[in-house]
Amino acid sequence: MIIGGLGSVKGAVAGSVLYGMVIAFSPAYLPADYTFYSIIFTFVILAVVLAVRPNGLYGAAE
């Protein structure tokens, strides 16, 4: 919800797809000893989205 933007169904879908892809693909591309970093990548994406677009990907400015 936070990544996509509060009150936006399209944003909730986009945020959940982005979150799911990061969780699924990060262990596949990281070395076997570093798969636990996939959780950290989700927080990095959250921080980047909130730094660039504080209202989320599809959130409207208030």
N, C-alpha and C positions, 0 to 999 in steps of 0.2 A: 504494500500500500504506500509506503513512504517513497520508494523508488519511483513508482508510477505516478503518484500524485493523489492526494486525498480527494474523494468524491468523483473520481474518474474511473469508469469501468474499463475503458480502453487502456488507461495507465496501469490499472491493477493487473490486467492480462500481460501487458508488456513487461512490467516489473517482475512478475512471477516467471515468465519465460526466461528473462535475463538471469534471474536468480537460479533457476533450475539448470540452465546451460552452464553456468559457472560451477555449480556443485557437481554436475555430471562430467564436464570435460577437464576440469583442473587436475583431478587425480590421474587422468589418462595421459596428460602431457607433462606432468611433473615426475621426477625420479621417484622410485618406490619409497625411499626414505623420507620424502617430503610431501606426501599426500595430505597430511594434516593441514597444510597451508591453504587448502581449498576453502576452509572456513574463514580464514583471514582474508582471502580474496573477496568474499561476499561483503565484508565490512569495508574493504577498500572501494568497491563499486558504490556502496552506499555513500561513503564520504565524498567520492568524486561527483556523483550525481547531485548531492546536496550542495556541494561547493559551486558547481556550474549552474544548476537550476534548482534553487531553494524550494520551489513549489513542486518538484518532481518532474518526471518526463512529460506528462500530459496535464499537469495541474495548472489551474487558472490563477492568475495574480489576483489577490484580494484587494 
